[in-house]
Amino acid sequence: MNTKPRIVDYVFLALAVLCFLFTLILVIVKYPSLPDVLPSHFNARGEIDGWSGKSSAAFFPAIIGFILLAILGPIQFFPKLWNNTQGVPAYKLPRVIRSTRTGLCLMLFLTEGYFACVAVCTARLSPIPVFVSYLFMGLTAAVIVFILIQTYRK
């Protein structure tokens, strides 16, 4: 039963790490020149709808990105923790494990990329481009649907 991670899984994981590092470096480099009040929340259309102090707003994307990497990065190597392989017939198990792992890696990359965009927009005091929010939500939903189809198809 071949359930080892594929190259595409490592590519998505590496891209997620690069997005996190970009976010972290951006925050560290830009922090001294940022104003005392920064956008801290954006609605689904990317509009700024919340403001907070410099420390929390600037480092929030990097902190959340680190937490996501720390949890979703390693969890892809432990399929028994996913709880979507329970009761799956043996002949479907490799497909379910591979598609779930790839989906997790892709969702991690999408989320880290989104937080990198949030960090850039926060530093620029600008709203998030509308297409970025909708693209992130649409691709995340597509990944979830893909995993569900792979899990429940005959």
N, CA, C and O atoms as a GROMACS GRO file, in nm:
protein
  616
    1MET      N    1   0.085  -0.118   0.000
    1MET     CA    2   0.000   0.000   0.000
    1MET      C    3   0.090   0.124   0.000
    1MET      O    4   0.158   0.152   0.098
    2ASN      N    5   0.088   0.197  -0.111
    2ASN     CA    6   0.173   0.315  -0.126
    2ASN      C    7   0.100   0.439  -0.076
    2ASN      O    8   0.015   0.495  -0.145
    3THR      N    9   0.135   0.481   0.044
    3THR     CA   10   0.074   0.603   0.101
    3THR      C   11   0.180   0.705   0.139
    3THR      O   12   0.154   0.796   0.218
    4LYS      N   13   0.299   0.691   0.084
    4LYS     CA   14   0.406   0.786   0.113
    4LYS      C   15   0.372   0.922   0.051
    4LYS      O   16   0.303   0.929  -0.050
    5PRO      N   17   0.422   1.029   0.112
    5PRO     CA   18   0.400   1.162   0.054
    5PRO      C   19   0.460   1.168  -0.087
    5PRO      O   20   0.565   1.111  -0.114
    6ARG      N   21   0.390   1.239  -0.177
    6ARG     CA   22   0.437   1.258  -0.313
    6ARG      C   23   0.514   1.388  -0.324
    6ARG      O   24   0.513   1.470  -0.232
    7ILE      N   25   0.580   1.407  -0.436
    7ILE     CA   26   0.659   1.529  -0.457
    7ILE      C   27   0.571   1.653  -0.446
    7ILE      O   28   0.612   1.754  -0.389
    8VAL      N   29   0.450   1.645  -0.499
    8VAL     CA   30   0.359   1.761  -0.495
    8VAL      C   31   0.329   1.800  -0.349
    8VAL      O   32   0.312   1.918  -0.320
    9ASP      N   33   0.323   1.703  -0.260
    9ASP     CA   34   0.299   1.733  -0.119
    9ASP      C   35   0.416   1.814  -0.061
    9ASP      O   36   0.396   1.911   0.012
   10TYR      N   37   0.537   1.772  -0.095
   10TYR     CA   38   0.654   1.845  -0.046
   10TYR      C   39   0.664   1.984  -0.110
   10TYR      O   40   0.709   2.079  -0.046
   11VAL      N   41   0.622   1.995  -0.235
   11VAL     CA   42   0.624   2.127  -0.301
   11VAL      C   43   0.528   2.222  -0.231
   11VAL      O   44   0.565   2.336  -0.201
   12PHE      N   45   0.405   2.177  -0.205
   12PHE     CA   46   0.309   2.263  -0.135
   12PHE      C   47   0.357   2.298   0.005
   12PHE      O   48   0.339   2.411   0.050
   13LEU      N   49   0.418   2.202   0.073
   13LEU     CA   50   0.471   2.228   0.207
   13LEU      C   51   0.585   2.330   0.201
   13LEU      O   52   0.592   2.421   0.284
   14ALA      N   53   0.675   2.316   0.104
   14ALA     CA   54   0.786   2.411   0.089
   14ALA      C   55   0.734   2.551   0.055
   14ALA      O   56   0.785   2.650   0.107
   15LEU      N   57   0.634   2.558  -0.032
   15LEU     CA   58   0.575   2.689  -0.065
   15LEU      C   59   0.509   2.753   0.058
   15LEU      O   60   0.516   2.874   0.076
   16ALA      N   61   0.447   2.671   0.141
   16ALA     CA   62   0.386   2.723   0.265
   16ALA      C   63   0.494   2.780   0.357
   16ALA      O   64   0.476   2.887   0.415
   17VAL      N   65   0.604   2.708   0.369
   17VAL     CA   66   0.715   2.756   0.453
   17VAL      C   67   0.771   2.887   0.397
   17VAL      O   68   0.800   2.979   0.473
   18LEU      N   69   0.786   2.895   0.265
   18LEU     CA   70   0.835   3.019   0.204
   18LEU      C   71   0.740   3.136   0.228
   18LEU      O   72   0.784   3.248   0.256
   19CYS      N   73   0.610   3.112   0.218
   19CYS     CA   74   0.512   3.218   0.246
   19CYS      C   75   0.522   3.263   0.391
   19CYS      O   76   0.515   3.382   0.420
   20PHE      N   77   0.538   3.167   0.483
   20PHE     CA   78   0.553   3.202   0.625
   20PHE      C   79   0.678   3.285   0.646
   20PHE      O   80   0.674   3.388   0.714
   21LEU      N   81   0.790   3.242   0.588
   21LEU     CA   82   0.916   3.316   0.605
   21LEU      C   83   0.905   3.457   0.546
   21LEU      O   84   0.957   3.552   0.604
   22PHE      N   85   0.839   3.470   0.432
   22PHE     CA   86   0.816   3.602   0.373
   22PHE      C   87   0.738   3.690   0.471
   22PHE      O   88   0.774   3.806   0.493
   23THR      N   89   0.632   3.634   0.528
   23THR     CA   90   0.549   3.710   0.623
   23THR      C   91   0.632   3.753   0.743
   23THR      O   92   0.627   3.869   0.784
   24LEU      N   93   0.708   3.661   0.799
   24LEU     CA   94   0.790   3.690   0.917
   24LEU      C   95   0.895   3.797   0.887
   24LEU      O   96   0.912   3.891   0.965
   25ILE      N   97   0.964   3.782   0.776
   25ILE     CA   98   1.069   3.879   0.740
   25ILE      C   99   1.007   4.016   0.712
   25ILE      O  100   1.061   4.118   0.753
   26LEU      N  101   0.894   4.017   0.642
   26LEU     CA  102   0.826   4.144   0.614
   26LEU      C  103   0.790   4.216   0.744
   26LEU      O  104   0.814   4.336   0.757
   27VAL      N  105   0.734   4.144   0.838
   27VAL     CA  106   0.693   4.204   0.964
   27VAL      C  107   0.814   4.258   1.040
   27VAL      O  108   0.810   4.369   1.093
   28ILE      N  109   0.920   4.180   1.045
   28ILE     CA  110   1.040   4.223   1.118
   28ILE      C  111   1.104   4.346   1.053
   28ILE      O  112   1.144   4.440   1.123
   29VAL      N  113   1.112   4.346   0.921
   29VAL     CA  114   1.176   4.458   0.850
   29VAL      C  115   1.091   4.585   0.857
   29VAL      O  116   1.144   4.694   0.879
   30LYS      N  117   0.962   4.571   0.838
   30LYS     CA  118   0.873   4.688   0.832
   30LYS      C  119   0.830   4.740   0.970
   30LYS      O  120   0.785   4.854   0.981
   31TYR      N  121   0.843   4.658   1.072
   31TYR     CA  122   0.789   4.694   1.204
   31TYR      C  123   0.831   4.834   1.253
   31TYR      O  124   0.744   4.910   1.295
   32PRO      N  125   0.959   4.870   1.249
   32PRO     CA  126   0.997   5.002   1.302
   32PRO      C  127   0.929   5.120   1.230
   32PRO      O  128   0.906   5.224   1.291
   33SER      N  129   0.898   5.103   1.104
   33SER     CA  130   0.840   5.216   1.030
   33SER      C  131   0.687   5.215   1.025
   33SER      O  132   0.627   5.303   0.964
   34LEU      N  133   0.624   5.118   1.088
   34LEU     CA  134   0.478   5.111   1.088
   34LEU      C  135   0.418   5.211   1.186
   34LEU      O  136   0.478   5.242   1.289
   35PRO      N  137   0.299   5.263   1.154
   35PRO     CA  138   0.231   5.353   1.248
   35PRO      C  139   0.183   5.276   1.371
   35PRO      O  140   0.184   5.153   1.372
   36ASP      N  141   0.141   5.348   1.474
   36ASP     CA  142   0.099   5.286   1.599
   36ASP      C  143  -0.033   5.209   1.588
   36ASP      O  144  -0.057   5.117   1.666
   37VAL      N  145  -0.117   5.245   1.493
   37VAL     CA  146  -0.245   5.177   1.473
   37VAL      C  147  -0.247   5.118   1.332
   37VAL      O  148  -0.219   5.185   1.234
   38LEU      N  149  -0.281   4.988   1.326
   38LEU     CA  150  -0.281   4.916   1.198
   38LEU      C  151  -0.413   4.843   1.178
   38LEU      O  152  -0.484   4.814   1.274
   39PRO      N  153  -0.446   4.812   1.052
   39PRO     CA  154  -0.564   4.729   1.028
   39PRO      C  155  -0.542   4.591   1.090
   39PRO      O  156  -0.436   4.531   1.074
   40SER      N  157  -0.644   4.541   1.159
   40SER     CA  158  -0.630   4.411   1.224
   40SER      C  159  -0.734   4.311   1.176
   40SER      O  160  -0.726   4.193   1.210
   41HIS      N  161  -0.830   4.356   1.099
   41HIS     CA  162  -0.933   4.264   1.050
   41HIS      C  163  -0.983   4.312   0.915
   41HIS      O  164  -0.998   4.432   0.892
   42PHE      N  165  -1.010   4.216   0.828
   42PHE     CA  166  -1.062   4.245   0.695
   42PHE      C  167  -1.186   4.159   0.675
   42PHE      O  168  -1.188   4.043   0.715
   43ASN      N  169  -1.290   4.216   0.612
   43ASN     CA  170  -1.410   4.137   0.586
   43ASN      C  171  -1.390   4.053   0.459
   43ASN      O  172  -1.282   4.055   0.400
   44ALA      N  173  -1.493   3.981   0.417
   44ALA     CA  174  -1.482   3.892   0.301
   44ALA      C  175  -1.452   3.967   0.172
   44ALA      O  176  -1.396   3.910   0.079
   45ARG      N  177  -1.489   4.093   0.165
   45ARG     CA  178  -1.460   4.174   0.046
   45ARG      C  179  -1.321   4.238   0.054
   45ARG      O  180  -1.282   4.313  -0.036
   46GLY      N  181  -1.247   4.208   0.161
   46GLY     CA  182  -1.112   4.261   0.176
   46GLY      C  183  -1.106   4.398   0.239
   46GLY      O  184  -0.997   4.453   0.255
   47GLU      N  185  -1.220   4.454   0.275
   47GLU     CA  186  -1.224   4.587   0.334
   47GLU      C  187  -1.178   4.582   0.479
   47GLU      O  188  -1.204   4.486   0.550
   48ILE      N  189  -1.110   4.687   0.521
   48ILE     CA  190  -1.065   4.696   0.660
   48ILE      C  191  -1.185   4.723   0.747
   48ILE      O  192  -1.258   4.820   0.725
   49ASP      N  193  -1.207   4.638   0.849
   49ASP     CA  194  -1.319   4.663   0.940
   49ASP      C  195  -1.278   4.650   1.086
   49ASP      O  196  -1.362   4.632   1.174
   50GLY      N  197  -1.148   4.659   1.112
   50GLY     CA  198  -1.099   4.658   1.248
   50GLY      C  199  -0.957   4.711   1.254
   50GLY      O  200  -0.877   4.690   1.163
   51TRP      N  201  -0.928   4.780   1.362
   51TRP     CA  202  -0.795   4.839   1.381
   51TRP      C  203  -0.744   4.800   1.519
   51TRP      O  204  -0.823   4.783   1.612
   52SER      N  205  -0.613   4.785   1.533
   52SER     CA  206  -0.554   4.763   1.664
   52SER      C  207  -0.412   4.815   1.671
   52SER      O  208  -0.359   4.872   1.575
   53GLY      N  209  -0.354   4.794   1.786
   53GLY     CA  210  -0.218   4.842   1.810
   53GLY      C  211  -0.117   4.774   1.719
   53GLY      O  212  -0.140   4.666   1.665
   54LYS      N  213  -0.007   4.840   1.704
   54LYS     CA  214   0.100   4.796   1.614
   54LYS      C  215   0.149   4.655   1.643
   54LYS      O  216   0.164   4.574   1.551
   55SER      N  217   0.174   4.625   1.768
   55SER     CA  218   0.232   4.494   1.803
   55SER      C  219   0.141   4.378   1.764
   55SER      O  220   0.185   4.284   1.699
   56SER      N  221   0.016   4.386   1.804
   56SER     CA  222  -0.073   4.273   1.777
   56SER      C  223  -0.107   4.262   1.629
   56SER      O  224  -0.106   4.152   1.574
   57ALA      N  225  -0.136   4.372   1.562
   57ALA     CA  226  -0.176   4.367   1.422
   57ALA      C  227  -0.060   4.327   1.331
   57ALA      O  228  -0.081   4.254   1.234
   58ALA      N  229   0.060   4.372   1.361
   58ALA     CA  230   0.174   4.341   1.275
   58ALA      C  231   0.215   4.195   1.287
   58ALA      O  232   0.245   4.130   1.186
   59PHE      N  233   0.216   4.142   1.408
   59PHE     CA  234   0.266   4.006   1.428
   59PHE      C  235   0.160   3.898   1.417
   59PHE      O  236   0.193   3.780   1.413
   60PHE      N  237   0.032   3.935   1.414
   60PHE     CA  238  -0.074   3.836   1.408
   60PHE      C  239  -0.061   3.739   1.290
   60PHE      O  240  -0.068   3.618   1.312
   61PRO      N  241  -0.042   3.787   1.166
   61PRO     CA  242  -0.030   3.691   1.056
   61PRO      C  243   0.088   3.595   1.072
   61PRO      O  244   0.077   3.478   1.036
   62ALA      N  245   0.199   3.644   1.125
   62ALA     CA  246   0.315   3.556   1.144
   62ALA      C  247   0.292   3.454   1.255
   62ALA      O  248   0.333   3.339   1.243
   63ILE      N  249   0.226   3.496   1.362
   63ILE     CA  250   0.199   3.404   1.473
   63ILE      C  251   0.102   3.295   1.429
   63ILE      O  252   0.125   3.177   1.455
   64ILE      N  253  -0.007   3.334   1.364
   64ILE     CA  254  -0.103   3.235   1.315
   64ILE      C  255  -0.037   3.144   1.212
   64ILE      O  256  -0.060   3.023   1.212
   65GLY      N  257   0.043   3.201   1.124
   65GLY     CA  258   0.115   3.121   1.025
   65GLY      C  259   0.206   3.018   1.089
   65GLY      O  260   0.214   2.904   1.043
   66PHE      N  261   0.275   3.058   1.196
   66PHE     CA  262   0.362   2.963   1.266
   66PHE      C  263   0.281   2.851   1.330
   66PHE      O  264   0.319   2.734   1.322
   67ILE      N  265   0.170   2.886   1.394
   67ILE     CA  266   0.086   2.784   1.457
   67ILE      C  267   0.034   2.685   1.353
   67ILE      O  268   0.035   2.564   1.376
   68LEU      N  269  -0.011   2.736   1.239
   68LEU     CA  270  -0.059   2.648   1.132
   68LEU      C  271   0.052   2.556   1.082
   68LEU      O  272   0.029   2.436   1.064
   69LEU      N  273   0.170   2.611   1.061
   69LEU     CA  274   0.282   2.527   1.017
   69LEU      C  275   0.317   2.422   1.121
   69LEU      O  276   0.348   2.308   1.086
   70ALA      N  277   0.313   2.460   1.247
   70ALA     CA  278   0.349   2.366   1.354
   70ALA      C  279   0.248   2.252   1.368
   70ALA      O  280   0.285   2.142   1.408
   71ILE      N  281   0.122   2.280   1.334
   71ILE     CA  282   0.018   2.176   1.348
   71ILE      C  283  -0.004   2.101   1.217
   71ILE      O  284   0.004   1.978   1.213
   72LEU      N  285  -0.033   2.175   1.110
   72LEU     CA  286  -0.067   2.110   0.983
   72LEU      C  287   0.054   2.057   0.907
   72LEU      O  288   0.040   1.966   0.826
   73GLY      N  289   0.172   2.111   0.933
   73GLY     CA  290   0.292   2.059   0.867
   73GLY      C  291   0.319   1.914   0.906
   73GLY      O  292   0.324   1.827   0.818
   74PRO      N  293   0.338   1.885   1.033
   74PRO     CA  294   0.367   1.747   1.073
   74PRO      C  295   0.248   1.650   1.062
   74PRO      O  296   0.268   1.531   1.040
   75ILE      N  297   0.126   1.701   1.077
   75ILE     CA  298   0.011   1.610   1.083
   75ILE      C  299  -0.009   1.534   0.952
   75ILE      O  300  -0.071   1.428   0.952
   76GLN      N  301   0.043   1.586   0.842
   76GLN     CA  302   0.026   1.516   0.715
   76GLN      C  303   0.096   1.380   0.714
   76GLN      O  304   0.062   1.295   0.632
   77PHE      N  305   0.191   1.360   0.803
   77PHE     CA  306   0.266   1.234   0.807
   77PHE      C  307   0.201   1.131   0.900
   77PHE      O  308   0.255   1.021   0.917
   78PHE      N  309   0.087   1.164   0.959
   78PHE     CA  310   0.020   1.074   1.053
   78PHE      C  311  -0.127   1.056   1.014
   78PHE      O  312  -0.215   1.112   1.079
   79PRO      N  313  -0.155   0.977   0.909
   79PRO     CA  314  -0.292   0.960   0.860
   79PRO      C  315  -0.391   0.909   0.964
   79PRO      O  316  -0.511   0.935   0.953
   80LYS      N  317  -0.344   0.837   1.064
   80LYS     CA  318  -0.436   0.784   1.165
   80LYS      C  319  -0.499   0.895   1.249
   80LYS      O  320  -0.602   0.873   1.313
   81LEU      N  321  -0.439   1.011   1.250
   81LEU     CA  322  -0.493   1.124   1.326
   81LEU      C  323  -0.604   1.197   1.252
   81LEU      O  324  -0.679   1.274   1.312
   82TRP      N  325  -0.617   1.175   1.122
   82TRP     CA  326  -0.711   1.253   1.041
   82TRP      C  327  -0.856   1.217   1.065
   82TRP      O  328  -0.944   1.301   1.048
   83ASN      N  329  -0.882   1.098   1.104
   83ASN     CA  330  -1.017   1.050   1.134
   83ASN      C  331  -1.107   1.042   1.011
   83ASN      O  332  -1.229   1.033   1.024
   84ASN      N  333  -1.049   1.044   0.891
   84ASN     CA  334  -1.132   1.021   0.773
   84ASN      C  335  -1.099   0.886   0.709
   84ASN      O  336  -1.151   0.853   0.602
   85THR      N  337  -1.014   0.808   0.775
   85THR     CA  338  -0.979   0.676   0.722
   85THR      C  339  -1.051   0.565   0.797
   85THR      O  340  -1.035   0.447   0.764
   86GLN      N  341  -1.129   0.602   0.898
   86GLN     CA  342  -1.202   0.501   0.975
   86GLN      C  343  -1.314   0.442   0.890
   86GLN      O  344  -1.396   0.516   0.836
   87GLY      N  345  -1.316   0.312   0.877
   87GLY     CA  346  -1.421   0.245   0.802
   87GLY      C  347  -1.405   0.250   0.651
   87GLY      O  348  -1.494   0.206   0.578
   88VAL      N  349  -1.294   0.303   0.603
   88VAL     CA  350  -1.268   0.306   0.459
   88VAL      C  351  -1.218   0.169   0.416
   88VAL      O  352  -1.126   0.115   0.478
   89PRO      N  353  -1.277   0.111   0.311
   89PRO     CA  354  -1.230  -0.021   0.266
   89PRO      C  355  -1.082  -0.017   0.228
   89PRO      O  356  -1.031   0.086   0.184
   90ALA      N  357  -1.014  -0.128   0.245
   90ALA     CA  358  -0.870  -0.135   0.222
   90ALA      C  359  -0.831  -0.094   0.080
   90ALA      O  360  -0.725  -0.033   0.062
   91TYR      N  361  -0.912  -0.124  -0.019
   91TYR     CA  362  -0.876  -0.090  -0.156
   91TYR      C  363  -0.881   0.061  -0.182
   91TYR      O  364  -0.814   0.109  -0.273
   92LYS      N  365  -0.959   0.137  -0.102
   92LYS     CA  366  -0.970   0.282  -0.118
   92LYS      C  367  -0.873   0.358  -0.030
   92LYS      O  368  -0.848   0.477  -0.052
   93LEU      N  369  -0.817   0.293   0.069
   93LEU     CA  370  -0.736   0.361   0.170
   93LEU      C  371  -0.618   0.438   0.111
   93LEU      O  372  -0.598   0.554   0.149
   94PRO      N  373  -0.539   0.381   0.020
   94PRO     CA  374  -0.426   0.460  -0.034
   94PRO      C  375  -0.472   0.588  -0.104
   94PRO      O  376  -0.409   0.692  -0.088
   95ARG      N  377  -0.581   0.581  -0.182
   95ARG     CA  378  -0.631   0.699  -0.252
   95ARG      C  379  -0.678   0.805  -0.154
   95ARG      O  380  -0.650   0.924  -0.171
   96VAL      N  381  -0.748   0.762  -0.050
   96VAL     CA  382  -0.799   0.857   0.050
   96VAL      C  383  -0.683   0.923   0.124
   96VAL      O  384  -0.685   1.044   0.146
   97ILE      N  385  -0.584   0.846   0.162
   97ILE     CA  386  -0.469   0.902   0.234
   97ILE      C  387  -0.392   0.999   0.145
   97ILE      O  388  -0.357   1.108   0.189
   98ARG      N  389  -0.366   0.960   0.021
   98ARG     CA  390  -0.290   1.048  -0.069
   98ARG      C  391  -0.366   1.177  -0.098
   98ARG      O  392  -0.307   1.285  -0.094
   99SER      N  393  -0.495   1.168  -0.126
   99SER     CA  394  -0.570   1.289  -0.159
   99SER      C  395  -0.587   1.380  -0.036
   99SER      O  396  -0.583   1.502  -0.049
  100THR      N  397  -0.605   1.321   0.080
  100THR     CA  398  -0.616   1.402   0.202
  100THR      C  399  -0.485   1.471   0.233
  100THR      O  400  -0.483   1.589   0.270
  101ARG      N  401  -0.375   1.399   0.219
  101ARG     CA  402  -0.244   1.459   0.246
  101ARG      C  403  -0.218   1.575   0.150
  101ARG      O  404  -0.175   1.682   0.192
  102THR      N  405  -0.244   1.554   0.022
  102THR     CA  406  -0.223   1.660  -0.076
  102THR      C  407  -0.316   1.778  -0.046
  102THR      O  408  -0.275   1.894  -0.058
  103GLY      N  409  -0.439   1.749  -0.009
  103GLY     CA  410  -0.534   1.856   0.027
  103GLY      C  411  -0.487   1.935   0.147
  103GLY      O  412  -0.497   2.058   0.148
  104LEU      N  413  -0.436   1.867   0.249
  104LEU     CA  414  -0.386   1.937   0.368
  104LEU      C  415  -0.267   2.028   0.331
  104LEU      O  416  -0.260   2.142   0.376
  105CYS      N  417  -0.176   1.975   0.250
  105CYS     CA  418  -0.060   2.055   0.211
  105CYS      C  419  -0.102   2.176   0.128
  105CYS      O  420  -0.049   2.286   0.146
  106LEU      N  421  -0.197   2.156   0.037
  106LEU     CA  422  -0.244   2.266  -0.046
  106LEU      C  423  -0.317   2.370   0.039
  106LEU      O  424  -0.298   2.490   0.019
  107MET      N  425  -0.400   2.326   0.132
  107MET     CA  426  -0.471   2.421   0.218
  107MET      C  427  -0.373   2.498   0.307
  107MET      O  428  -0.394   2.616   0.334
  108LEU      N  429  -0.268   2.432   0.353
  108LEU     CA  430  -0.166   2.501   0.432
  108LEU      C  431  -0.098   2.609   0.347
  108LEU      O  432  -0.078   2.721   0.393
  109PHE      N  433  -0.064   2.574   0.223
  109PHE     CA  434  -0.003   2.672   0.133
  109PHE      C  435  -0.098   2.789   0.106
  109PHE      O  436  -0.056   2.905   0.111
  110LEU      N  437  -0.224   2.758   0.076
  110LEU     CA  438  -0.322   2.865   0.050
  110LEU      C  439  -0.336   2.958   0.170
  110LEU      O  440  -0.342   3.080   0.154
  111THR      N  441  -0.342   2.901   0.289
  111THR     CA  442  -0.359   2.981   0.410
  111THR      C  443  -0.236   3.066   0.438
  111THR      O  444  -0.248   3.184   0.473
  112GLU      N  445  -0.119   3.007   0.424
  112GLU     CA  446   0.005   3.084   0.446
  112GLU      C  447   0.016   3.196   0.342
  112GLU      O  448   0.059   3.307   0.374
  113GLY      N  449  -0.022   3.168   0.218
  113GLY     CA  450  -0.020   3.271   0.115
  113GLY      C  451  -0.118   3.383   0.145
  113GLY      O  452  -0.088   3.501   0.124
  114TYR      N  453  -0.234   3.346   0.196
  114TYR     CA  454  -0.334   3.447   0.232
  114TYR      C  455  -0.282   3.535   0.347
  114TYR      O  456  -0.299   3.656   0.344
  115PHE      N  457  -0.220   3.472   0.446
  115PHE     CA  458  -0.166   3.552   0.557
  115PHE      C  459  -0.049   3.639   0.513
  115PHE      O  460  -0.028   3.746   0.568
  116ALA      N  461   0.027   3.595   0.414
  116ALA     CA  462   0.132   3.680   0.358
  116ALA      C  463   0.069   3.804   0.293
  116ALA      O  464   0.119   3.915   0.308
  117CYS      N  465  -0.041   3.782   0.221
  117CYS     CA  466  -0.112   3.896   0.160
  117CYS      C  467  -0.168   3.989   0.268
  117CYS      O  468  -0.162   4.111   0.254
  118VAL      N  469  -0.222   3.932   0.374
  118VAL     CA  470  -0.274   4.013   0.486
  118VAL      C  471  -0.161   4.097   0.546
  118VAL      O  472  -0.180   4.215   0.577
  119ALA      N  473  -0.044   4.036   0.564
  119ALA     CA  474   0.069   4.109   0.621
  119ALA      C  475   0.111   4.225   0.531
  119ALA      O  476   0.140   4.334   0.580
  120VAL      N  477   0.115   4.201   0.400
  120VAL     CA  478   0.151   4.307   0.306
  120VAL      C  479   0.048   4.420   0.312
  120VAL      O  480   0.084   4.538   0.318
  121CYS      N  481  -0.079   4.385   0.310
  121CYS     CA  482  -0.185   4.487   0.313
  121CYS      C  483  -0.187   4.562   0.446
  121CYS      O  484  -0.212   4.682   0.449
  122THR      N  485  -0.160   4.492   0.554
  122THR     CA  486  -0.152   4.558   0.684
  122THR      C  487  -0.038   4.659   0.686
  122THR      O  488  -0.055   4.771   0.733
  123ALA      N  489   0.078   4.619   0.634
  123ALA     CA  490   0.193   4.710   0.630
  123ALA      C  491   0.168   4.830   0.540
  123ALA      O  492   0.221   4.938   0.566
  124ARG      N  493   0.089   4.812   0.435
  124ARG     CA  494   0.059   4.921   0.342
  124ARG      C  495  -0.064   5.002   0.384
  124ARG      O  496  -0.097   5.102   0.322
  125LEU      N  497  -0.132   4.957   0.491
  125LEU     CA  498  -0.256   5.020   0.538
  125LEU      C  499  -0.362   5.020   0.428
  125LEU      O  500  -0.438   5.117   0.413
  126SER      N  501  -0.367   4.913   0.352
  126SER     CA  502  -0.461   4.906   0.241
  126SER      C  503  -0.551   4.784   0.255
  126SER      O  504  -0.516   4.688   0.324
  127PRO      N  505  -0.667   4.786   0.190
  127PRO     CA  506  -0.754   4.668   0.193
  127PRO      C  507  -0.693   4.554   0.112
  127PRO      O  508  -0.605   4.575   0.029
  128ILE      N  509  -0.742   4.435   0.138
  128ILE     CA  510  -0.700   4.318   0.061
  128ILE      C  511  -0.774   4.323  -0.072
  128ILE      O  512  -0.894   4.349  -0.074
  129PRO      N  513  -0.706   4.298  -0.184
  129PRO     CA  514  -0.778   4.294  -0.312
  129PRO      C  515  -0.892   4.193  -0.307
  129PRO      O  516  -0.876   4.082  -0.257
  130VAL      N  517  -1.008   4.232  -0.358
  130VAL     CA  518  -1.128   4.149  -0.350
  130VAL      C  519  -1.104   4.010  -0.408
  130VAL      O  520  -1.147   3.910  -0.352
  131PHE      N  521  -1.034   4.004  -0.522
  131PHE     CA  522  -1.015   3.874  -0.585
  131PHE      C  523  -0.933   3.779  -0.497
  131PHE      O  524  -0.950   3.657  -0.506
  132VAL      N  525  -0.846   3.833  -0.413
  132VAL     CA  526  -0.763   3.747  -0.326
  132VAL      C  527  -0.851   3.676  -0.224
  132VAL      O  528  -0.835   3.555  -0.202
  133SER      N  529  -0.942   3.748  -0.161
  133SER     CA  530  -1.031   3.686  -0.062
  133SER      C  531  -1.119   3.580  -0.127
  133SER      O  532  -1.131   3.469  -0.074
  134TYR      N  533  -1.180   3.613  -0.240
  134TYR     CA  534  -1.268   3.517  -0.306
  134TYR      C  535  -1.190   3.399  -0.363
  134TYR      O  536  -1.238   3.286  -0.360
  135LEU      N  537  -1.071   3.423  -0.413
  135LEU     CA  538  -0.986   3.315  -0.463
  135LEU      C  539  -0.948   3.220  -0.350
  135LEU      O  540  -0.954   3.098  -0.365
  136PHE      N  541  -0.909   3.277  -0.236
  136PHE     CA  542  -0.874   3.194  -0.121
  136PHE      C  543  -0.992   3.110  -0.075
  136PHE      O  544  -0.978   2.990  -0.053
  137MET      N  545  -1.109   3.173  -0.061
  137MET     CA  546  -1.227   3.099  -0.015
  137MET      C  547  -1.269   2.993  -0.117
  137MET      O  548  -1.304   2.881  -0.079
  138GLY      N  549  -1.266   3.027  -0.245
  138GLY     CA  550  -1.306   2.933  -0.349
  138GLY      C  551  -1.212   2.814  -0.359
  138GLY      O  552  -1.257   2.700  -0.369
  139LEU      N  553  -1.081   2.840  -0.356
  139LEU     CA  554  -0.985   2.730  -0.364
  139LEU      C  555  -0.990   2.641  -0.240
  139LEU      O  556  -0.976   2.520  -0.250
  140THR      N  557  -1.009   2.701  -0.124
  140THR     CA  558  -1.021   2.622  -0.001
  140THR      C  559  -1.144   2.532  -0.008
  140THR      O  560  -1.137   2.414   0.028
  141ALA      N  561  -1.255   2.586  -0.054
  141ALA     CA  562  -1.376   2.504  -0.069
  141ALA      C  563  -1.355   2.394  -0.171
  141ALA      O  564  -1.401   2.281  -0.151
  142ALA      N  565  -1.285   2.424  -0.280
  142ALA     CA  566  -1.259   2.323  -0.383
  142ALA      C  567  -1.173   2.209  -0.329
  142ALA      O  568  -1.196   2.093  -0.361
  143VAL      N  569  -1.075   2.242  -0.246
  143VAL     CA  570  -0.991   2.138  -0.186
  143VAL      C  571  -1.074   2.048  -0.095
  143VAL      O  572  -1.060   1.926  -0.098
  144ILE      N  573  -1.160   2.108  -0.015
  144ILE     CA  574  -1.245   2.029   0.075
  144ILE      C  575  -1.337   1.938  -0.005
  144ILE      O  576  -1.354   1.821   0.030
  145VAL      N  577  -1.397   1.989  -0.111
  145VAL     CA  578  -1.485   1.908  -0.196
  145VAL      C  579  -1.406   1.794  -0.261
  145VAL      O  580  -1.453   1.681  -0.269
  146PHE      N  581  -1.285   1.824  -0.308
  146PHE     CA  582  -1.199   1.722  -0.368
  146PHE      C  583  -1.172   1.608  -0.270
  146PHE      O  584  -1.182   1.491  -0.305
  147ILE      N  585  -1.136   1.644  -0.146
  147ILE     CA  586  -1.108   1.542  -0.045
  147ILE      C  587  -1.233   1.459  -0.018
  147ILE      O  588  -1.225   1.337  -0.008
  148LEU      N  589  -1.347   1.524  -0.007
  148LEU     CA  590  -1.472   1.451   0.018
  148LEU      C  591  -1.506   1.357  -0.098
  148LEU      O  592  -1.550   1.244  -0.075
  149ILE      N  593  -1.486   1.403  -0.220
  149ILE     CA  594  -1.515   1.318  -0.335
  149ILE      C  595  -1.422   1.197  -0.336
  149ILE      O  596  -1.466   1.084  -0.358
  150GLN      N  597  -1.296   1.220  -0.311
  150GLN     CA  598  -1.199   1.109  -0.309
  150GLN      C  599  -1.231   1.011  -0.196
  150GLN      O  600  -1.211   0.890  -0.211
  151THR      N  601  -1.281   1.061  -0.085
  151THR     CA  602  -1.311   0.974   0.029
  151THR      C  603  -1.436   0.892   0.005
  151THR      O  604  -1.440   0.774   0.042
  152TYR      N  605  -1.539   0.950  -0.055
  152TYR     CA  606  -1.668   0.881  -0.064
  152TYR      C  607  -1.702   0.823  -0.200
  152TYR      O  608  -1.806   0.760  -0.215
  153ARG      N  609  -1.615   0.843  -0.300
  153ARG     CA  610  -1.647   0.784  -0.430
  153ARG      C  611  -1.618   0.634  -0.424
  153ARG      O  612  -1.534   0.589  -0.347
  154LYS      N  613  -1.687   0.560  -0.506
  154LYS     CA  614  -1.675   0.414  -0.507
  154LYS      C  615  -1.544   0.368  -0.564
  154LYS      O  616  -1.519   0.248  -0.572
   0.00000   0.00000   0.00000
